[in-house]
Amino acid sequence: MLREGHVELATASHRGSWDVGVVTLREGINWVDVNCRAEGEPEILTFTMGTVGAFTVDCPSTENRIGVNQLDLAEGREDRFTVEVADTVRWYVSVQVAGPERAPSPTI
């Protein structure tokens, strides 16, 4: 879901761990949405945002799980985003930043 007043800066869809790339976050409200689902046993996905921090999402095998994180940054910054998870997990991430124009996004 694209939030009002925001643009989607980067998206990625993959299975298992992945280096999403360098993303430029902006001052103000930024959103990171992660959807995931495991095949077989439930797994935990860790989404790391360089110097900003990391969060985890429980990925069940019975349904898609959505993890939503709001980042309120005092200043913009570039950071490398990575996902760490078992190869049995399919996931999708959306990074949204405030602003009317689209900023350069990583090649994913």
N, C-alpha and C positions, 0 to 999 in steps of 0.2 A: 504494500500500500504506500503510495507516494503521499507524503504529508504536505499540506498546504504551505506555500511559501518556501518549499525546499526543492532541490533538484537531486536526482540520483547521480552520484558521482562515480560509483563503481558497483559492479555486480559480478558475481562469480557463482558457478554451479559446478560441483565436482564430487568425486567420491574419494574418501581418505584425506590424508594431510595434504596441504597445499600452501604455497606462498602466493597470497593474493596480489601482492605488489605494494609499491609505495603510493599512498593516497594523501592528498592535501586536504586536511580538515580546515574548516574556517572558524573564525571567532564566532561565538554564540552557540546556538543549539545545533548539534549534529546527531544523527540517529544511525544505529547499526542494528539491522534485523537479521537474524539467522534462523532458517528453517532447516530441520534435519529429521531423518528417520533411519533407524538401524535395521539391518537384515539379521535376523537371529536374535542374539542377546542384546539388551539395551546397552548403550555406550555413552560416554561423556565427551562432548566436543569442547575444546578450548580455543577461543578466538582471542588472539593477542594483537594489540595495537601499539607496537613499539614502546615509546615513552609514556603513552597514555595509560596503559594497563591491560588487563585481560579479564575475560569473564567466561563462565562455562554454561553449557546448555545440556540438559539430560536429553538424549535421543532415544526414545522408546522404539520398539519394533511394531507396536500396534497402531500407531498414529503418527502424523507429522507433528513435530513440536516446534513452536515459535519462541525464540528468545529475542527480546527487544531491549536495547540499551540506549538511553539518552545521555549524550555528553554535552555539558555546558562549558565551553572553553573560553578562558579569558583572552586568548590569542590563538590565531591559526597556527598550524604546524604540519610538517610532512612527517609521516610515519609509515613504517613497513607493517602490513597486516598479514598475519598468518593464521592458518587453521591447523590444529592438531587433533586427529581423531583416527579411529581404526578404519581400515579399508572397507569394512562392511557398512559404513555410514555414507549415505548420499545427503548432501547439504546444498543450500543456496544462501548467499549473503547479499544484502543490499546496504550500501553506505549512502546516506542522504545528508546534504549540507544545506544551510540556509542560503538563500539568494536566488535571484531570477535567472542568472546565466549559468551555463554548464562550464565547469572547470575541466582541465585535462584529466583524463582517467587512465589508469594503468591498462596495458594490454593484457587481457585475461583469457 
